[in-house]
């Protein structure tokens, strides 16, 4: 073995050891290159905004082709957003994706401002603060879209918008991106809209939110894993029909949840709403009625396996206090199904095979179901074929990939040094 002498001291620097260190350095450099390369795949900035101009032209991409009033995606669009400035058109995503650089920094995926009769269909929108935004829009449609990983704002948002249809969409958020302001589908100052057959899944503060929005119809939607499944705030004369609201969660801390959210919340003078034939099940609380939300009609709903059923309170300046808030819990002949009915009233029996119990279901003195049902109402639940699958966890894949690369590189280093020692 060759040794090198420097000056008068004999220093045990061995040529093969220098080579070993050089090899280790090379392996580490390779590892760093791989990790940086993987990071570059995700950490990129938005490049530009695509426009469909008022004159019908497409600006900013060649991946949207125009055929008359139909605009069709021809491939995925990455790190761009779309602003629509033309009325009376159809935008067909052909199941391609429009993707922002990061939901922490990107704004709106597809924006319709002051638009009329625009249809957005068959497009996946991901990595934006808000997926699809309709502002001062009317007679427009969002159908068959998938909106994922939207944080801070909403999956689909309507502001000052009327007579639109939001139907058969999947809106899903990663549970690690919880924000106390996010909603799956969010209506603000919007009226006469139809929200139907949508599947809303994820760590949303509110699954479907109506804020100062009247005369809307929410029908046959499925809402799961939100802190408040459906929330009406200062919203009146809406119809909630045929929806399933289940498995709501309460946020304990970022990424940590418990099964104790609220299915339907009527807050702050939400009055004269009709809540009919909904499945409200497996929640911490079936319904919460607060702040003078009165004169609502609630009947033929199934309240099943909720930890608690109904809370009715009014907030004072500093505390919760009781104030009479009368609502109607039957339509005069038929009430609701309560899964705890026979537990609460073990001596109750059915009246003449009518399906109605002979004992009232008492919530409080101003809220009584006079015709409680003995069996659940047959309410078909909406299934869109997507199952319970969450969006594919990209960041998790990256982390796993980096881990694998690190382990492999480390193993190569150990193997290399072991072989060198054996030869020495």
PyMOL commands that set and color helices and strands:
alter all, ss='L'
color gray80, all
select helices_A, chain A and resi 15-42+175-177+341-344+394-423
alter helices_A, ss='H'
color red, helices_A
select strands_A, chain A and resi 3-6+9-14+48-52+58-59+64-67+70-73+77-78+80-84+89-92+97-99+108-113+118-121+124-126+130-135+141-143+146-148+154-159+165-167+170-173+183-188+194-196+199-211+217-219+222-233+239-241+244-246+250-253+256-258+262-267+274-276+279-281+285-290+297-299+302-304+308-315+320-321+337-338+361-364+367-369
alter strands_A, ss='S'
color yellow, strands_A
deselect
rebuild
show_as cartoon
